[in-house]
Protein backbone atom coordinates (compact mmCIF):
# COMPACT_ATOMS: atom_id res chain seq x y z
CA UNK A 1 0.00 0.00 0.00
CA UNK A 2 1.34 3.43 -0.97
CA UNK A 3 0.67 5.64 2.06
CA UNK A 4 0.79 8.72 -0.14
CA UNK A 5 -2.27 7.55 -2.06
CA UNK A 6 -4.26 5.73 0.59
CA UNK A 7 -6.97 7.44 2.62
CA UNK A 8 -6.80 6.81 6.35
CA UNK A 9 -9.92 7.55 8.40
CA UNK A 10 -9.63 7.44 12.18
CA UNK A 11 -13.08 6.81 13.64
CA UNK A 12 -14.05 7.51 17.21
CA UNK A 13 -17.42 7.02 18.84
CA UNK A 14 -18.73 9.61 21.28
CA UNK A 15 -18.20 8.91 24.97
CA UNK A 16 -20.79 7.10 27.04
CA UNK A 17 -23.94 9.15 27.62
CA UNK A 18 -26.68 9.15 30.22
CA UNK A 19 -28.94 7.65 27.53
CA UNK A 20 -26.46 4.79 27.02
CA UNK A 21 -26.52 4.08 30.75
CA UNK A 22 -30.32 4.09 30.77
CA UNK A 23 -30.35 1.71 27.79
CA UNK A 24 -32.49 3.90 25.56
CA UNK A 25 -32.31 4.36 21.79
CA UNK A 26 -30.90 7.84 21.18
CA UNK A 27 -30.64 8.31 17.42
CA UNK A 28 -30.81 12.07 16.85
CA UNK A 29 -31.78 12.75 20.49
CA UNK A 30 -28.97 13.75 22.81
CA UNK A 31 -28.10 13.22 26.43
CA UNK A 32 -24.91 14.47 28.19
CA UNK A 33 -21.72 12.45 28.54
CA UNK A 34 -21.24 10.62 31.83
CA UNK A 35 -18.07 10.85 33.92
CA UNK A 36 -17.11 7.47 32.51
CA UNK A 37 -17.73 8.79 28.99
CA UNK A 38 -15.50 11.78 29.67
CA UNK A 39 -12.73 9.56 31.06
CA UNK A 40 -12.83 7.13 28.14
CA UNK A 41 -12.77 10.00 25.65
CA UNK A 42 -9.63 11.41 27.28
CA UNK A 43 -8.00 7.96 27.10
CA UNK A 44 -8.90 7.68 23.42
CA UNK A 45 -7.45 11.12 22.76
CA UNK A 46 -4.14 9.95 24.23
CA UNK A 47 -4.08 7.10 21.70
CA UNK A 48 -4.17 9.51 18.75
CA UNK A 49 -2.27 12.52 20.12
CA UNK A 50 0.85 11.77 18.05
CA UNK A 51 -1.06 11.35 14.77
CA UNK A 52 -1.30 14.10 12.18
CA UNK A 53 -4.73 14.86 10.76
CA UNK A 54 -5.45 16.80 7.58
CA UNK A 55 -9.11 17.36 8.45
CA UNK A 56 -11.59 16.71 11.26
CA UNK A 57 -15.25 15.86 10.74
CA UNK A 58 -17.77 15.54 13.57
CA UNK A 59 -21.42 14.66 13.82
CA UNK A 60 -23.36 17.80 14.70
CA UNK A 61 -25.17 16.13 17.61
CA UNK A 62 -24.17 17.49 21.02
CA UNK A 63 -22.76 14.22 22.39
CA UNK A 64 -20.20 14.08 19.58
CA UNK A 65 -19.49 17.82 19.74
CA UNK A 66 -18.84 17.43 23.49
CA UNK A 67 -16.56 14.47 22.75
CA UNK A 68 -14.55 16.48 20.23
CA UNK A 69 -14.13 19.37 22.68
CA UNK A 70 -12.54 16.95 25.14
CA UNK A 71 -10.20 15.65 22.42
CA UNK A 72 -9.24 19.23 21.53
CA UNK A 73 -8.09 19.73 25.13
CA UNK A 74 -5.58 16.92 24.64
CA UNK A 75 -4.75 17.75 21.00
CA UNK A 76 -5.19 21.52 20.56
CA UNK A 77 -3.46 21.54 17.15
CA UNK A 78 -6.31 19.70 15.38
CA UNK A 79 -7.64 21.31 12.18
CA UNK A 80 -10.83 23.35 12.45
CA UNK A 81 -13.63 20.77 12.58
CA UNK A 82 -16.45 20.43 10.08
CA UNK A 83 -19.72 19.58 11.85
CA UNK A 84 -22.03 17.53 9.66
CA UNK A 85 -25.35 15.74 9.90
CA UNK A 86 -23.94 13.11 7.53
CA UNK A 87 -22.14 11.56 10.53
CA UNK A 88 -25.24 11.42 12.73
CA UNK A 89 -26.62 8.18 14.12
CA UNK A 90 -29.61 6.69 12.30
CA UNK A 91 -32.87 8.52 13.03
CA UNK A 92 -35.10 6.13 14.98
CA UNK A 93 -38.09 8.46 14.63
CA UNK A 94 -40.93 7.62 17.02
CA UNK A 95 -38.78 4.99 18.77
CA UNK A 96 -36.28 7.60 19.97
CA UNK A 97 -35.90 7.55 23.75
CA UNK A 98 -37.49 4.09 24.12
CA UNK A 99 -35.71 1.19 25.89
CA UNK A 100 -33.34 -0.50 23.44
CA UNK A 101 -33.96 -3.94 24.93
CA UNK A 102 -37.69 -3.66 24.15
CA UNK A 103 -36.96 -2.49 20.61
CA UNK A 104 -34.36 -5.08 19.60
CA UNK A 105 -36.87 -7.25 17.65
CA UNK A 106 -38.00 -4.11 15.78
CA UNK A 107 -34.40 -2.98 15.16
CA UNK A 108 -33.49 -6.43 13.79
CA UNK A 109 -36.60 -6.37 11.57
CA UNK A 110 -35.52 -3.01 10.15
CA UNK A 111 -31.95 -4.25 9.61
CA UNK A 112 -33.35 -7.17 7.61
CA UNK A 113 -35.56 -4.81 5.56
CA UNK A 114 -33.36 -1.79 4.77
CA UNK A 115 -36.07 -0.01 2.76
CA UNK A 116 -38.41 0.05 5.77
CA UNK A 117 -38.12 3.41 7.55
CA UNK A 118 -38.64 3.85 11.25
CA UNK A 119 -41.96 5.70 11.80
CA UNK A 120 -41.15 9.38 11.24
CA UNK A 121 -37.49 8.39 11.00
CA UNK A 122 -34.91 7.01 8.60
CA UNK A 123 -34.63 3.68 6.81
CA UNK A 124 -31.53 1.54 7.12
CA UNK A 125 -30.96 1.88 3.39
CA UNK A 126 -31.08 5.68 3.52
CA UNK A 127 -28.72 5.63 6.49
CA UNK A 128 -26.26 3.34 4.68
CA UNK A 129 -26.39 5.57 1.61
CA UNK A 130 -25.68 8.60 3.81
CA UNK A 131 -22.61 6.91 5.33
CA UNK A 132 -21.36 5.66 1.95
CA UNK A 133 -21.77 9.14 0.43
CA UNK A 134 -19.69 10.65 3.23
CA UNK A 135 -16.89 8.15 2.70
CA UNK A 136 -17.05 8.62 -1.09
CA UNK A 137 -16.53 12.34 -0.53
CA UNK A 138 -13.50 11.62 1.66
CA UNK A 139 -12.01 9.28 -0.95
CA UNK A 140 -12.41 11.90 -3.68
CA UNK A 141 -11.23 14.94 -1.73
CA UNK A 142 -8.67 13.55 0.73
CA UNK A 143 -6.67 10.87 -1.11
CA UNK A 144 -3.32 10.42 0.62
CA UNK A 145 -4.57 12.15 3.78
CA UNK A 146 -5.51 11.12 7.31
CA UNK A 147 -8.90 12.21 8.61
CA UNK A 148 -10.42 12.17 12.11
CA UNK A 149 -14.17 11.53 12.32
CA UNK A 150 -16.11 11.73 15.59
CA UNK A 151 -19.34 9.82 15.19
CA UNK A 152 -21.69 7.11 16.48
CA UNK A 153 -21.92 3.33 16.80
CA UNK A 154 -24.20 2.95 13.76
CA UNK A 155 -21.86 4.89 11.47
CA UNK A 156 -18.84 2.85 12.57
CA UNK A 157 -20.76 -0.42 12.24
CA UNK A 158 -21.95 0.55 8.75
CA UNK A 159 -18.43 1.55 7.67
CA UNK A 160 -17.09 -1.83 8.81
CA UNK A 161 -19.85 -3.76 7.06
CA UNK A 162 -19.66 -1.75 3.84
CA UNK A 163 -15.94 -1.25 3.31
CA UNK A 164 -13.79 -3.84 5.06
CA UNK A 165 -12.56 -6.61 2.76
CA UNK A 166 -13.56 -9.36 3.03
CA UNK A 167 -17.01 -8.19 4.22
CA UNK A 168 -17.42 -8.35 7.96
CA UNK A 169 -20.83 -9.78 8.83
CA UNK A 170 -20.22 -10.67 12.45
CA UNK A 171 -21.72 -8.47 15.14
CA UNK A 172 -19.51 -5.43 15.42
CA UNK A 173 -18.12 -4.66 18.86
CA UNK A 174 -16.82 -1.21 19.76
CA UNK A 175 -15.17 -1.08 23.17
CA UNK A 176 -15.40 2.07 25.30
CA UNK A 177 -11.74 2.89 24.62
CA UNK A 178 -11.61 1.67 21.00
CA UNK A 179 -10.39 3.91 18.22
CA UNK A 180 -10.57 2.52 14.69
CA UNK A 181 -8.57 3.37 11.60
CA UNK A 182 -9.89 2.32 8.21
CA UNK A 183 -7.36 2.50 5.37
CA UNK A 184 -8.63 2.72 1.79
CA UNK A 185 -6.02 1.76 -0.79
CA UNK A 186 -5.87 2.87 -4.41
CA UNK A 187 -7.02 -0.57 -5.59
CA UNK A 188 -10.19 -0.34 -3.52
CA UNK A 189 -9.20 -2.75 -0.74
CA UNK A 190 -9.68 -1.63 2.83
CA UNK A 191 -8.25 -2.60 6.17
CA UNK A 192 -9.64 -1.88 9.63
CA UNK A 193 -7.38 -1.72 12.67
CA UNK A 194 -7.95 -0.88 16.30
CA UNK A 195 -5.46 1.69 17.53
N, C-alpha and C positions, 0 to 999 in steps of 0.2 A: 504494500500500500504506500503510495506517495503522499506523505503528510501535507505537502503543499497543495494537493488537489482534493484531499478528502475533507468532508465537513464533519466536525465534531460538535455534538450537541450534549451539553451537560444538563441533565434534568434533575430537578429537586422538587419534591412535594412540600407543600406548606406544612408547618408544624402542627402537632396535635391541637385540636380545638375543643371547646366545651361541647359542641355538637358531636364530635367523635366520641367523647367520653360518654355522652348520653345515648350513643348508638342510634342517632337519627340520620336520615338521608338529608344531606345539605344541598347538593346541587348548586344553584345560584344564590342560595341563602347563606348568610355568614354568621358565624359566632366567633368570639375572640379566641386567641391562642391561650392554652393553659401554660402553667409554669413548666410542665414537662415538655410542651411543644416549643417553648422558648429555649429551654436547655438543649433539646435535640437539634434545633436550628443552629445554635451557636457551635455545636460539635460538627455539624455538617459543613458549616462555613470554614472551620479549621481544615477540613479535608481538601478544600479547593483554594485555599488562600494563596498558594504558590502558582496557580494556573493563570494564564493570560487569556482574557476574553475580549473578542472583537465587538461583541454586542450583547446586550442583556434584554430579554423579553420576559414579561411577567403578566400572569392573569390579572385582570383589573378588579377581581374580588378582594375584599379587605383582608381575608386571611392570608392570601399570597402576598399582598402589598406589605402587610405587617411582617411576614417572613423575610421579604427582601430587605426591609429596613434593618432588621437584625443582622443580615448578612453584610450590609453596607457598613455596619459598625466594625466588623472584623476586616472587611476588604473595602476601604474607602475609595480605592482607585478604580472601581468598576465603572464601565461606560454608563452614560445616562440611560436609564431603562426606558423601554417602550412598553406601556401597559396596553394589553389587548384582550378583547373578549374572545378571541380565537383560542386562547389557552384556558378558558373557563372549563369547569366540570360540566358534565351533561346536565341539561335542565330537566329535572324530574317533575316539573309542573305541579299538579295538585298533590303529588306524593311528597313534596318538599316538607321537611320537618317531621315526617312520620318515622316510627321505629323501623330501622333497617331490617331487623330480624323478621318482623311481620311482613315486610315487603319482598323478601328474597324470592318467593315463588313468582311474584310479578316481575321482578327485575330479571330473573332467568328467562321468563316468557318473552320479555322484550329483547333480551340478548339473542334469543333464538329467532326472533322475527324483527330484523333491523329496520323494516319499513313502518313498524307500528310505533307511533309517537306516544309518549306519556301524555295523559290528559292535560291539555294546556301547556305542554312541555315539548321536548325535542325527541326525535326518534334516534335510535342507535345508528342508523345509516347516515342521518344528517350530522350527527356528532362525529362519526368516523370521517366523513368527508371534510368536516371542519378541521380536524386534526391533520389529515393528509394534505389539505391545502396549505396549512401553516408550514409543514415540513417541506413541501414543494417550493414554497417561497424561500425558505432558508437555503435549499439546495441550489436555487437559481442565483440568489443574491450574495451568498456567503461561502462559496466554494473556497476551500483552503483555509477556512477560518474556524475558530472555536467560539461557540455561543453558549451562554447560560440562559436557561429557561426555568422560571419558577412557576409551578403549575399544580396539578391535582392528580389523584390516583387514577381516575379514568383516562386522562390524557396519556399518562405514562404507560398504563396497561395497553391502550390502543396503539401507541407507538411500538411497543414490544411485539404485539400481535401482527401489526401491519408491515413492519420493516425488517425485523431480525430474520436472518437466513440461517438455517432453515426456519420456517414459521414456528413460532412458539405457541402451542395451544394449551399448555398446562396452565393451571391457575397461577396468575402472577402474584408474587409476594413482594411487597415493598416495606422493608424494615424502617423503624423510626429514624435511624441514623443513616439510611441508604442514600447514596448519591449515584446516579447512573450516568454513563457516557455512552452515547450511541454514535458510532463512526460510520459515515456513508462514504464508500469508496467510489472512484470514477467508473468502475464497472458495474455499479449498482448493488454490490454486496454490502451488507451491514453487519456490524458487530456490536453487541451490548456488553458493557463491563460495569461492575460495581466498584466505585472508587473507595 
